[in-house]
Amino acid sequence: MTAEAPVAVVLVAMDDEAAPFLDLASEVGEPERVGLADHRRITLAGRPVVLVRTGMGFVNTTAAGTTAILRHGAGVPLISAGSAGGLAKDIAVGDVVLGVRLVNAEADVRAFGYVLGQVPRMPEAYDAAPALADAVRQAASAEAQVLREGTIGSGEKFATADLALQLRADFPDMLAIDMESAALAQLCYLFGTGFVSVRAVSDLCAPDGTEFHTHIDDAAQRSARVVTTAIGLLGA
């Protein structure tokens, strides 16, 4: 594949979340390993894209995202895709969540006057880039996919029932929780890079991982279809 400048970098944590993008791609380049991450040039919806399988958690995803920004420039937007745990009472497995607001659910510096979820000297939350969010809305409509808009939180723990109860109490407006998006949102804030998170609900934070394992493939496919259609709309 040619080294044409990508229109976006799509970041997923796991191979299960990368697989549907590879299935949807018309061209697929060889992966390049950088640290734990695999960076791969692909063509989605006729547009050049870099797909990065980052590994799970804040450090892995931030390392991979930083590499992408330094390689391709801060002007190339980052898109966090894949699965998430549903927190809102009326959210359903299979819903796609557009994270118009991203919060670090692990941050707690209230002792120094910050709000819960705020990292010192950072904003209380990070906003999605408006143009990217608009493309996702149009894509979800074109795909006839249920789209929920609101806050996605991120933390370093897989959210099962007990943690979900605490998250609902601490962040009542949080629709879903993952382990990467807020870290990427902060990274993009620092570099002035456009960002959006598009996550499909794979589970409702059940007591164990059974629900997640049952629905991860479907969630990954739903997220990938919406993101791929949105990429086709970028700059259109």
Secondary structure by P-SEA (a helix, b strand, c coil): cccccccbbbbbcccccaaaaaaacccccbbbbcccbbbbbbbcccbbbbbbbccccaaaaaaaaaaaaaaccccbbbbbbbbbbbccccccccccccccbbbccccccccccccccccccccccccccaaaaaaaaaaaaaacccccbbbbbbccccccaaaaaaaaaaccccccccccaaaaaaaaaaacccbbbbbccccccccccccccccaaaaaaaaaaaaaaaaaaccc
